[in-house]
Amino acid sequence: MPQLLSLQTACARHVLIQGRKVLTAIHKQAVTGSVAVLPLGLQGDEQADLSVHGGLDKAVYAYPTEHYAFWQQARQEAGLADIDATLPWGSMGENLSITGLLEAQVWVGDVLQFPHCALRVTQPREPCYKFNAAMGFATAAKLMAQNGCCGFYLAVDKPGSLQAGEAFELLPGPRRLGIPEMFKAKLFKHMR
């Protein structure tokens, strides 16, 4: 059964990216205990650019922890091994670090049924320059696109609460559009 390993939130703050001050909430920090899940996301979490993150359809971001080994290797190959040996959960900017559920197993409309809330899959995450900055190398977004390790956004169907360590069930939706197919279609649209 899939499981929520860690839960992260962040307040938006200004960081220096490519010589510019940019508002971002990508630097998520682990939260202990129970966290309220509201229609617009987790209590205590913010999104800096509501044109691309947040809102009802992108209230919560889930990321499979199975991809973390890939990113640790990519950072080593980019010469960043001395910065940190491991990446803490939340390093991809995700709210939910999950295990046991990859993008290829997820369809738009599927529901992640937790003990005290329900979250519906809406779309894949599209990486941007802020992801490059958070990862520490300029080709991180391109690597995410090439490998399809994007995670997915969730809408809050049933508000409630979440806590790290909880197991959840994947309830199938209409199964018309898979996350990998939607991710490829979005990337192709941006490349034209």
Secondary structure, DSSP 8 states (H G I E B T S, - for coil): --EEEEEEE---EEEEETTEEEEE----EE--S-EEEETTEETT---S-TTTS-SSTTSEEEEEGGGHHHHHHHHHHTT-TTT-SS--TTTTS-SEEEES--GGG-BTT-EEE-SS-EEEEEEE----HHHHHHHTSTTHHHHHHHHT---EEEEEEE-EEE-TT-B-EEE----SSBHHHHHHHHHHHHH-
